[in-house]
């Protein structure tokens, strides 16, 4: 009897874990598809992905995406009568291109992508997002350069657990240069600290929607009333933040409120969306290098300032802010 109850409980736990995994996969698929489409829209002629796992199989969309992101032209087999051998060749071209960018792909092969295996496809797209968006944008911020690797910081590894069947293989993405840490630091010191909130991760910290508003407030203070934000529901805040960011800042809406207002928001999807704000943050060069958890050290404010009166005033204003910030931190 006890054994039967234990077995039933184990099945229940397994079902819950499977459900969470399916929900996470579903959110990633939607978010990554939207991210891909924002870039393919820039192509001439534009392309549109409807079903990521199906549309990636022939490799044509994958090569088109890499061409848009890199600005380079890649060889590609095209046509309505493409056979599987052409699919595999196209995907091989894409993977070889990524490896040429010093992105290490282990056990991600052309046949897995041609089969449309969800975990492998999502892992590959996440690797592309890391390299071409998150890592690139965070490495461009002077105050975060100490957290980024000079070489490529993206390494994708597909691991297979002995206790799981092949269909359960997961793509494990290792970010050696800590692009995730760099992005989180940027948010903590440019947005969260200014409005008095704590952002510890890319999961639960974003569920209420307040964190998204704090970033918008850091970019355009006139758009957000933080007091009103704190009094609204999660769904209201999330909807307002995504709408504002798209309408006023031109940031594509990759997420919906129901994607984030859950027990365990998907970190990769949140990171993909949040990283877009880096391009819109004002005066990224007027920032401090090497910001640490409990102290601020000044090495250099790297910026090119015009010797005009306006440029000089702007520089003095920026410098004064950081001196005051450092002074206050010393006595906290």
HUJOUR-V726624 format. One record per helix or strand. SS is the DSSP state (~ for helix, > for strand). FROM is the first residue (numbers start at 1). TO is the last residue. If there is no record, write none. Layout:
BEGIN
ss/from/to
SS/FROM/TO
SS/FROM/TO
END
This chain:
BEGIN
ss/from/to
~/2/40
~/52/55
~/60/70
~/84/100
>/104/106
~/110/114
~/118/139
~/142/147
>/154/159
~/166/168
>/170/175
~/179/195
~/204/206
~/210/219
~/221/223
~/226/230
~/234/249
~/257/260
~/267/280
>/291/291
>/296/296
~/309/330
END
